[in-house]
């Protein structure tokens, strides 16, 4: 592993922890997430940013579905009283 270039060098566990905390910051984290997902030269960091972005999209979709279902349930329940 000493001969790996910067492109293929692995990320240490604390690096993953730091990246998760960095990506959790509301605006700055999203900017870093986009930068790392699109243009970073380290493949491991790029793939981690892409997977974090996909997970974020899934959470947003699940939240939208749950909030819409809750709204319609409450709305129709109040109308049918």
N, C-alpha and C positions, 0 to 999 in steps of 0.2 A: 504494500500500500504506500510505500514511500515514493514510488515512481509515478503515482497518479498526478495528473495535471490538475489545475484548479477547476477545470470543467467537470471532472469526475470525482473530485474529492468528497468524501462523505461528510455529513453534518453530524456533529456530536449531539448527545442527548440534551445538553443544556442549550444548544443552538435551536433545537426544535421547541423547547420550552420558551425561550426568548422570542422566537418568531410567533408563537401562539399569543403571547402577551402583546407583542407589537401589532399583530393583526386585529386584536380585540379593541384597540383604541379607535373610537368612532370615525373620525375623518382621516386622520393621519394614517391609521392602520389600513384603511381601504386604499389609500393612495399607494402605500408600500406594497400592498397585496397585488395591485394591478401592475406595478413596476416589476415586482419579482416574477409574476406569472408570465409577463410578456417578454421582458428584456434581460433577465439575469443570465449570466453565462454559466453558472453552476447548475447542472441538470437536476441534482437532488433538491436544491432550493426551489427551482422552477416547478418541479413536479409537486412539491409540498404546497407551494402557493396555489397551484391549480386545484389540488384536491381540497384545500381549505376553501377556495372560492366556490367549488361545486357543493360542498357541504353548506356553505352560507346560502347559496341559492335554494337548496332543498329546504332549509329551515324557513326561509322567507316564504316559499310556496306553501309549506305546511301551515304557517301562521296565517297566511291569507285565506286558505281554505277553511281553517278552524274559525277565524273571525267572521267570515262570510256566512258560514253555516250557523254560527251563534246569532248573528244579526237577524237572519231570516227566521230562525226559530223564535226569537223574542218578538220580532215584528209580527209574525202571523199569530203568535199566541196572544198578543195584546189586541189585535184586530178581532179575533174570534171570541173575546170575552163578552 
